[in-house]
Amino acid sequence: MFKNIRRNTILILPLILLTVILSSVFVSAQNDSPLVLTIEINNTITAGTTEYIRRSLETAEEMNADAIVLLIDTPGGLVSATIDIMRLILNSNTPVITYVYPQGAIAASAGSFILLSGNIAAMSPGTTCGAAMPVIISPTEGTTQTADDKTIKFLAGHMRSIARERGRSTDVADKFVTENLTLDAYEALEKNVIDYIPSTLEELLETIHGTTVKINNENIILNTKNANLEPLEMTIVDRITDIVSNPQITFILVIVGIYGIIIGFNAPGTFVPEVLGAIALMLGLYGLGLFEVNIFAAAMLLLGIALLVAEAFTPTFGILAFGGIVSIVLGILFLPVEPLMPAGWFRSFRLMAIGIGIGSGILMVIILTGIIRLRKSKVVHGNFEFDGKTGTVVDTLDPKGLVKVQGEIWSGTSSTDDTIETGERIVVIKREGINVIVKKTNNDTDIKSKEV
């Protein structure tokens, strides 16, 4: 028996040792593989996008990643956020690869700025870049128009500067802004805007392996072949910042905050509307600080808020409310000064502003209707409140005592100075302050309403 155990042990130990060795080799091989991080830049570029990229670049440096790939598919975004992103890319200690992906994706407007900023720029087949001419909204017509010359010259100069730094065509970069030039992937490669047209991310990483890029004036050879790909997701804070810094969401939060506070002040006791309103207003005001605004439009918005508050506390039958709603709608339409936003965004933004105006008008009509009905209704409290009501004597009237009327104890006085005993029925003639004048009744004709 012991011989069998010894024989089995001799056979098993080499197998265990071989397994440990192979596992160590496998782990070592994995650790020796290059590490490439990926992040996705989708939809509108906002301050949340900036924070996402900032955190991702810091993570790449901490993990000693060999490169980080920005997968771009965006129609444009906020100017300040875009400039911050380019600054982060240019000063990154980790090689940054900008890649318009997947097929059918676009790097329009602000996306073109980011594309040109990468150490390596690439586009997958069937993608498009360019169309970076700055525009502004025309509130009266609901369309977009070319921004002023100052804005165009500044952004064109900045685009040329980025292209020159990365060794790309400055003329084409300039035309992206000044002529709204649009290029497909093959045109962009031909005109020296991008470096490669890979179909997949894996193909891109294999193609650029061994390429030399300059990082902070130091030449770095890329090591990306057979790399371990690790995607980085947005954190909760990044997502909240992304949502709040979207001008459309910002204005909705501001309006919800205003109405929440107004409703809360006019219906005290629940604390829910004013608390939620205050939170929404604070988030909205924070969002306003994350993009460029028109000072005149901001003043119009504040005037509209003030008029709505004034209407809530000193009702003028809609005069102040109407002025406030018009002022808010105009303020919203003129407020965002974001020349790199896509044209479709401006159209939806205009519809949102009109929707806010219509919604505000409906709400104010409901409120004013309620106020008018309230003013026309019969007074339920006052000196005539208990006239004709019946009650019971709870402390003998001689001629003064206590009576119970509608479930409340009042000081009572007999109108005839006669004594009215406890428990007897009375009818109220009138009220004088906290004292009610009553008379004894045993006649149903004196009772105009039942005691509650």
N, C-alpha and C positions, 0 to 999 in steps of 0.2 A: 504493500500500500504506500509506504513512504517512498519507495523507488518510483512509483507512478507519479506521485506529487512532485518529486524532484525533477523527473523527466518533463512533466508539463510546465513546470516553472522555467526550466531551461529553454523550452520552446517559446513561451509567452514573453519573457523578458526582452529578447531581441526585437520582437514585434512592437512592444511598448517603446523601446528606445528608438526604433525607426520612425514611429509615429511622431514622437517628440521632435526628432531632428527635422522631419519634413514640415511640421507645423512651424518650427522656428524659421526654416528657410522661406516658407510662404509669407509669414508675417514680415520678415526682413525684406522680402521682395516688395511687399506692399508699401513698407515704410520708405523704400528707396525710390518708389514711383513718384513722379512729379505731382504736385497738388495744384489744381486750378479751381478757383471759386467762380461761380456764375451768379449774376443777379439780373432780374428782368425789369426793364423800364417800359412799362405799358401805359396807355391812356395819357391823360394830361400831366405834364411835368409840374409839380408843385413843390412847396417847401418840404413836404413829407418825402418826396423823391430825393431831395438834397440830403436830408438826414439819413435816409436809407443807404445812399451811396457813401456818405461820410463814415457811417458805422461799418459798412462792408469793407471799405479800404483799411480802416483800423484793424478789423478782424483779419484781413489778408496779411497785414504786416505782423500781427501777433502770431499767426499760424505759420509765418515764413512761407507763404504760398508763392509758387513760381509765377503765377499770373492771375489776373481776374478779368473775366469776360462780361461786358455789358451787352445784354441781348436787347436790342432797341426795336420798339414798335410803337411810335407815338406821333400824333398829329401836331404837337407843339406844346407850349406851356408858358409859365411865368418867366419873365425876363430875369428877375433877380435870382430865382432858383436855378435857371440855366447857367448864368454867369458863375454862380457859386459852384455848380457841378464841374464846369470847365476848369475852374481854379483848383478844385480838389484833384482832378485827373492830372493836370499838368504838374502838380507838386507831389504826386503819389510816389512812394518808395517801392511800390509793386507795379510791374508792367501792366498797363491797362489796354485791353483789346476791345474795341467797339465793333459790334457785329449786328447789322440789320437782319433780323431773323424772327420768325421763319419765313418761308417763301410767301410773298403777298404782303409782307410787312412794309412799313414806311418809316422814314426818318425825316419828317417834314418840319419846316420852321425851326423851332428850338431843337428838335431832334438832329437836324443837320449840324448845328453847332457842336453837339455832343459827339456826333460821329467823327468829325474832323479832329477832335481833341485827343483821340486814342493814340497810343504808341503804334499800334497796328489797327488799321481801319478795314473792315470787310463788309460785303453785302452778299446775301444769298441770292440766287437767281430769282427773278420775278419781283424784286423789291425796288423801292424808289426813294430818292433823297432830294433835298432842295426845297424850293418854294418858301424861302425864309424872308420875304419882303414884309416889313412891319406894317401892320394895319391898325386902324381904330374903328370903333363902332359909330355909325351915324344914327342917333336915336330917333330922329324924325322919319327917316326912310327905312330903318330896320336893316340896312345893309352895311358893308364895311367899305372903308376908303383908305387910300394910302396914307401912312403916317407922315408927319412933318419931316422936312429935309434934315433937321438936326438929328432926329432919331435914326433915320436911314443911314446917314453918314457915320454916326457912332457905331451902329451895329455892323455895318459893312467893314469899317476899319478894324473892329474887334475880330470879325470873321477872317479877314486877311492876316491879322497878326497870329491867330491860332494856326492857320494853314501854313504860314511861313515857318513857324516854330516846329511843325511836324513834317516839313519838307514837301508840302502838297501845293497844288496850283492855287496861287493867290487870286488870279484872274477869275477862275471859276467860283471860288469862295465869295468874291465880291459880287458876281452876277447872281448868286443865290439870293442876295439881299436886295440889290439894286434893280434886277430884272426879273426876279421871281423864277429864276432858272430851275428846271426840274430835270433830273437825270435818272435813267434806269441803271442797274448794276453795271452793265457792260459799258455804257457811256461814261459812268463815273470812273471805271478802271482806265478807260482810254484817255480820259482827261486828267489823270493823276489826282483823283480825289480820294480813291481807296487803293488798297494794296492787293486784295484777293477777292475771288468770287467762289467761295466754297459752298457746297450744297448742305453740308451738315457741320455741326460744331466739332465733331471728331475729325472730320476732314480738315477743318481750319487749323486745329491744334497740331495735326501731323504736318501740315504744310508749313507752318511758321516755326517749327522746331529747328533750332540752330540759327535763327535770325537774330541779328544784333540790333538792339534798341538802346536809346540813350535815356538813362534815368538819373536825374540830378547831375548832369554833365559827366556821367560815368557810363561806359558802354557795358551792356548786359546781354549775354547770349541766352536766348529763350530756351527753356527746357520743358517742352510741352507734349512730347510724344508719349502715347500710352498713359496719359495723365489720369489721376483720380479726380473725377468731377464732383464738386460739392456745392450744391445750390444754397444760397443764403436767402431766407425769407424776410419780409418786413416784420418788425416787432409790432406789438399793440400800439406803442407810442408813435411809431412811424405811420401806422395806418390812421390813427386819430389826427395826427398833424396833416397827413395827406388829405383827409376829408375836410378838415376845418379850413385849410388854406385854399380850398377850391372856392373862388368868388361866389359861385351860385349857392353853395352850401352856407357860406358865410352870411349872405344876406338873408337867407331863410332863417338862420339862427337868430339874427338880429331882430327880425320882425316877430318871430315866435317869442323872443325874450320880451320885447316891448308889450305885446298883447298879454302875455302871461302876467307881467307886473301890473298892468292896468286892470285886468280882470281880478287879480288878487286884491288890489286896493279897494275895488268896488264890491267885493264879496269876501270880506275878512272872516277868518275863523278856520278855514281849511288849511291854509299855508301852502297847499300843493301848487296852485298856479304861480304864486310869486316866487317860490323856491325854484321850480323848474324854469320859470321865466328868467330869473337871475342867472342860473347856470347857462342857459342858452345864450343870453346876452353877453356874458363874460367870454364864452367860447367864440361868439361872433366877433366881438371886439378884438380878441386875440388874433382871429383870422384876418381881420382888416389890416393888421400890422405886418402881414406876411406877403403882401403884394402891393404894387404901385397903385396909388389912388389919386384922383383929381380933387384938389382942395375945394374948389367951388362946389363940386358934386357932394363932397363930404358935408359942407355947410348946408346944402339943400336937404340932405338926409337928416341932419340934426334938427333943422327947422321943422321938417315933417314930423319927427318924433315929438318935438315940443308941442306942436299944434294938436296932435292926437292926445297927448297927456292933458292939455288944457281942455279939450273937448270932454274928456272923461270926468274931469273934476268940476267944470263949469259948463254944463251942456248948453250949446248955442243952436240946437236943432240942426246940426250937421254942417254949419258954416265952417267952423274950424277943422272939423274932421275932413271935409272935402278938400280944403287947402292942404291939410297934412298928407292926405293920400297922394294928391298930385305932386307935392314936393318930394315925397319918398320915391315915387316911381321915376321922376326925372333924376333924382339923386342916384338911384341904382343904375339907370341907363348910362349916365355920364361917369360914374365913379371909377370903374376899373380902367387903368391905362396900361394895358398889356398887349404890346404890338406883336408878340410872337404866338398869340393864341390863334387856333384855326378858325376859318370863317364860319364853319358850322357851329362852333362854340358860341360865337357872337349871336347867331340867330336864336339858339336855344336860350341864351342869356336874356335876350330881349323878350322872348315869350314868357320867361320866368318873371321878369319885372312887370309885364302886363298882367300876368296871373296874380301876382301879389297885390297889384292895384285893384283888380276885380274882387279878389277874396277880401281885401280890407274894406272895400265899399260895401259888400254884402254884409260883412260883420257889423259895420257901423250902422247900416240900415236896420238890422235886427236890434241892435242896442238902442237906437233912437226910437224905434217903434215901441219897444218896451217902456222907455221913459215917457213917451207921449201917453200911452195907455195908463201908466201909473199916475200921471198927473190928472187924467180925466176921471179916474176911479174915485169912489166915495171915500171920504176920510174915515179910517177905522179907529183912530186914536184922537182924543181931544175932549173938550167939555161936553160934547154931544154923544160921546162914545156909549154911555149907558142909558140914554134916554129911552124910556119905555121898557127897559129890561126888568125882569123880576128877580127876586132874591129872597133870602131868609134872614131873620134877625138872629144873631149869635150872641148878642149881649144887649139886654133890654134897653130900648130907646126911651129916655126920660128927660128931655126929648132927644138926648144924644146917646149914642152907644156904638155898637159894631154890627155891620151887616155883611152877608156873604152874597156877592153878585158875580156870576160867571166864574165861580170857583175861587174868587179872590176875596180877602177880607178887607173891607173899607170902613172908614169912620162914617157913621150915618146920623142924620138928624131928621126927626119927624117934622113934616111940613106944617102940621096942625098943632104942634107942641103936645099932642096927646101921647100917652105912654103906649108903646108897642112892645109886647112881651116876647121873650126869647122863643124862637121856633115859629113865630107867626110870619106869614107871607107878606112881602112888600113889593111895591113897584117904584122904580126910580123916576123921579121927575126931572132932575138935572144933576150935574156934577159941578162942584166948586172946588177946584184943586184936588186935595185928597179926601174931601168930604162929599158925600152924596146926599141929596135931599130926597126923602122917600115918603110914601104914604102907605098906610095899611090897606090891603086889598083882600077881599074875599070874592071878588067879582071877576069872572073870566074875561069880561070885556075890557078890564084894565090891563090884561096881560097881552102884550104885543109879541113877545118871544119867549121861548122857554129858557129856563136857567141852564147854563152849561156847567 
